[in-house]
Amino acid sequence: MKNTSTDPKVEAPAMSSLDCPGPWPGEPAAMSRRGLLRGAGGIGAVVLSGLSLSACGGGDAQAATPPPAPPPPGPSASSITEISFASAVLGGTRYVKVYLPAGYAGSGLRYPVVYMLHGRGDSLSAWGRNQAMFDELIAAGTIPAFIGIMPDAPSSDRGGYYVDSAYSNAKLPGAKVETGIINELLPYIDANYRTIQHREARALAGYSMGAYGALRYALVYPELFSGSIVMSPAVYTPLPPAGSSTREFGAFGSGDTLFVDEIYRSKTYPALLPGFAAKNMALQMFIAAGDDEYKEPNPAEALNDIDMEAHLLFNRVSRIGSIKAQLRIVDGEHDWPIWQPALREGLPYIFKTMRKPE
């Protein structure tokens, strides 16, 4: 909602040449420029005196030029707004932030959508720092205007990895995060915003844990998504290293067991590629990682370093004919100084094959 206010207009009475005063008592008949600058009236006196001299000086009188008409109002600015709704799948209230591009309110158009998944320990607010970049890319015509959806993922102590968890320990029970996003959030967004309800108008983006979700959903649900930006992907293969948060919070657990090897293997991308390939649906994928990502201290786990996992992911998906993938290694650590440049390049890449507002 946008609040606007206007100031009341105050109009000065018209002045004709008969109204022009002569020198006031005790005032000099003329004033030098230095006098104008040093007079008690300051800048206001300069302006008023200049108007008086122009309007009342000798010579032919000329009509004042009317001020130019104000420019027409431009489109409303972009916005990021937090919304909430009751979740039957997860129970309680679900919180989501929504990016709407400039001009959305009055355009009447339908827009493509990018679902943005935050990393472990972060929240839905993490993506807000990119609003100015989204605006810039759209204004420059580098990408089309789009709707950005930023769901919160608080389950499993913010370590749910966007999967349906079977962990049921009362201290930290898992949740059906994937079902909540696919079967509940997507229909809610389509019903309440002017989206283009087609796979070629939906994409995903995620970093770290969110990259796990962005990759998994793109491969499991190609009928829903046609692009994915996968940044610093926490997609350890064949299993995560001993100290990884994937083992700590029950996302890949069952019953009272925090982590089950076979559950992890079955949900992670090497197990998903054959099923995706069989559907033969096109997917644009942009993968990025930093050159200073955390290095596992155990040499036996070196291939689980995120920069190495990013290379392995790129190599594997590039062998699938329907996936067009790009890989970037960016200077920096596991944080926004690498994710923002990756997002800046990744968005135009996935939008190459996506539909524009219509």
PyMOL commands that set and color helices and strands:
alter all, ss='L'
color gray80, all
select helices_A, chain A and resi 17-19+33-38+42-56+104-107+124-139+155-158+177-192+199-201+209-220+245-247+261-267+269-279+299-304+306-317+336-351
alter helices_A, ss='H'
color red, helices_A
select strands_A, chain A and resi 79-86+93-100+113-117+147-151+166-167+202-207+227-231+254-255+283-290+323-330
alter strands_A, ss='S'
color yellow, strands_A
deselect
rebuild
show_as cartoon
